[in-house]
Amino acid sequence: MARGNQAKNPEKVGFKEMFGVTALSTNNGIAAIFMSTMFMTFMTDYAGLGAWGATLATVLLLVARIIDAVDDPIQGFIMDRGKVGKHGKYKPFFLLSIIMTTVGVVMLYILPNAVTKIPALVTIWVIVFYFVYDIGASFYNQNLLFRTMTNDVSERSKLLLGPRVWVMILGMAGSAFTAIAVTLQAATGSFKTAYMILAGVAMVISFGLSILGWFLVKERHVVEQDENDKVKISDFFELIKTNKPMMLNFFKNIFTGFIWTFLFAAPVYYVKWAYCADLTTGALNAERLGTLSLIVSMMMLLPLLLGTVVATPILKAFKGNFLKMHIFDLILQGGGGLLMFVLQITGLLQKSPVPFFLAMFLMAFAIGIDFIPGSNISMEIMDYTIYKTGKDRSALTGVLEKFLEKAQSAVSAALVGGILIAIGYNVDSVTGDYVGELSKMPTMLTWMIVIIGLLPAIMAVIGILIIRNYPIDQKEREDIHAYITEHQTHKEVE
């Protein structure tokens, strides 16, 4: 019976492929942990660079986002220009991504002592290997691969689920990396050596798992390209002019992409001063802060994980209509943010952390659910480009989205930093007590909820108004899938 069902649906993906894409995501997920949550601390505290470490890391991260504006379109151009070979069209770039991210991260955490003694040399070392990592990470665009593996929306959702859940599990495990580094430091006598061992071992293991996954996945729907049809940088600007679904989704993401970054930009500050401190004296209850900070971390991971797990059956309830499901998710995200803001201005939120965590859970849960329909929209836009132009420009269609994600994270962090600077934020580094102007703290807390709650609610409403005009209907969707199936390459790919 199972074989009969599989024969009826040639787009069905099996366990081997789902395991493959999940294992494939390991290297990218582990590298992200080292480069997002640990890199700044390593550079400032443990790399042996002194005050220069903080300056170098801060400037590097800022400049990297500027360079991404130019670099991402070029990488999209390179990927779309790739030839269809034995392993497909986009799959070889995932192998390059695994190699580059591994080399970049490991070399950044090695930092030889002879290099750290010369500021100019350490600057060159860090810049070179940071961009080895950054370029490698940009080559990992899983939607490109998933689009070529199946045309079926439900099957694409299955492919999305494994890597999403696995990367979140890795994120939870990554929260123990600092404790592991402390243990290694006790054994080696050096935090620098501890981080070097930790990064080296973790990246080598993740490299092996991702290589295994790489061999297990197979591109099916690779569209044949005319030999005379060369991919040009100008194609990117042509897409901006002519691809209405891509641009509509991009303008929607300008707003809705901030919901995630705003929600997780400031909750630690709010919880710390709203629930763990006496704002008449500035005294901090460190024990309570430890407990509530742990809950904040869980609210950043568990609802996202739960939302991702239930997203596929919810999509079935929407009869596969991922656009309607996406709008529903935005309503939940905006509703949670608005609830949080109303509770703040009425004074109810400050009385207990329970309503805060419930609203945060609702928003994060909706964001977790939204990963499936959001990714399906991105893949459909890649399909649409092929259908309308006869050209596979899948990587170029995702360039604006990837750059936007990076820029929004930077903007969110800068916004929180601006509020802290505006109130003269000042904390005793020994006791953790607040030693700045206490009368400004209630205002700061309200502004933090504006960032976490009100702005996401506004962004959700704007996003819904924009995406309602998404032009691809079910009839055209069927035509798109038929076109891609008809024009896919007959070359054997692995």
Buried (B, 14 or more C-beta within 10 A) or exposed (E): EEEEEEEEEEBBBEEEBBBBBBBBBBBBBBBBBBBEBBBBBBBBBBBBBEEBBBBBBEEBBEEBBEEBEEBBBBBBBBBBBBEBEEBBBBBBBBBBBBBBBBBBBBBBBBBEEEBBEEEEEBBEBBBEBBBBBBBBBBBBBBBBBBBBBBBBBBBBBBBBBBBBBBBBEBBEBBEEBEEBBEEBBEEEEBBBBBBBBBBBEBBEEBBBBBBBBBBBBBBBBBBEBEEEEEBEEEBBEBBBEEBBBBBBBBBBBBBBBBBBBBBBBBBBBBBBBBBBBEBEEBBBBEEBBEEBBEBBBBBBBBBBBBBBBEBBEBBEEBEBBBBEBBBBBBBBBBBBBBBBBBBBEEEEBBEEBEBBBBBBBBBBBBBBBBBBBBBBBBBBBBBBBBBBBBBBBBBBBBBBBBBBBBBBBBBBBEBBEEBBEEBEBEBEEEEBBBEBEBEEBEEBBBBBBBBBBBBBBBBBBBBBEBBEEBEBEEEBBEEBBEBBBEBBBEEEBE
